[in-house]
């Protein structure tokens, strides 16, 4: 997943920053859905954030799908 690769590259660039500053720098660059997921999980540590974001790639990540590709409810079962 290209998004996770960019995340990892950015991690190497900020190795000089303090832990908290690096954490917030990474969080600010995440896509809204990824940021929301980290907040939902209560992630507050850089290493945990890295683990969670990498897990998005393992499980296919959350992809923005057009409305038409979502399953539609059919009360008749057809």
N, C-alpha and C positions, 0 to 999 in steps of 0.2 A: 504494500500500500504506500503510495507516494507520500501521502500526508504524514505517515509515521516516520518515513525516511527523512523528510524535512524537519520533523520534530527532533529526531536524533542528531541531525547535523547542527541544528540550533543549540542543542545541549552542549556540544563540543565547543561552540563559540563562546558560551557564557561560563566556562569553567572558572574564570577569574572572579565571578560575582559571588557574593555571599549566598547562602542557602535560600533564605527568604526572598531576596531580591531576584534570584534566578527562578524560583518557583513562580513568582508573580509575572516575571517576564515571559515565561512559557505559557502561563494561563491566559495572558492577554492576547497571545497569538493563536490560540486554539479556535477552531470553528465553534459556533454557538452550541451545537448539540454536544460536542465533546466537553466544553466548559461546563455545561449544565450537568452532564453525567458525573464529572469530577466533584462538582458541588453537591450533587445528590448523594454521592458516596462519602462525603465529608473529608475528601482528600486534602491534606494540608502539608504534606511533605513532598519534596521534589522526587525522591526515589519512588515513592508510591505513585505519584502522578505519571512518571515514566512507565511504570509497570502497567498501569491501567490503560494508558494510551496505546502501548504496544499490544495489549490484549484486544484492542479494537481491531487491529490488523489480523490477529489470529482468528477472530470470529467473523471476519468480513466487514467489520466496522458498520456504522450506521450510514447508509447511503440515502441521500435525498432522492425520493422517487416522485415522479409526477403523479398527480392525483389520479390520472386514468389507469395507472398500473396497480393501484391498490385494489384488493378484493372488494367486491360490492356485496352488500347484504341482500339476499334474495329470500323473502319470507316463504315463497312457494317451493323452495328447494331445487329449482331448476338450474 
